[in-house]
Amino acid sequence: MADPQWGERPFALLVIREGHPFDAKELKEHLKPFVEQGHINKWAIPSQ
């Protein structure tokens, strides 16, 4: 995804199944260990 400051930013599209609630905070908590272990960069965690 184009970004005026960084040139490009990661983009993820999530398809939520009916009856399965989405919680952005829960997603960020799920991704946190991957950042801590160096598997993904902290900038890959969605800000929006």
N, C-alpha and C positions, 0 to 999 in steps of 0.2 A: 504494500500500500504506500503510495507516495506521501511524503511528509515534507513540509516546507523547511524544517530545521535540519532533519537528519537524512533527507534524501529518500530513504525507505524505512518502513517499520514492519515488524511481523504482523500478520493478520490471521486470525482464526475465526472460522465460522462454525458455530455449534448448532446442532439440530436437536432440540429438546423433545423427547417423546411425550405424548399426552399422558398425563398422570404422574410425570416425574418432574417435580419442581426444580427450578434452577436457583442456585444461591451463589452470587459472584464471590462473596467472601470465602465460601467453601472451596471454590475453584482455586482462588489464590492460595489458600492453605494447602491444597493438594499439590500445587506446583512448587511451593517453597522448598521442600527437601531436594528437588531436582536442581534448584539453584545452589543450595548449600553443598551438594555433592559435585557441582561443576558440570552437570549434564546439560543445563541450559543457562543462558545468561539472564541476569535479573531483569534486563530490558525486555525479555520475552513474556513476562507476566503482564497481562492486560491492565491498562490504566483506566479503561472505560468498558 
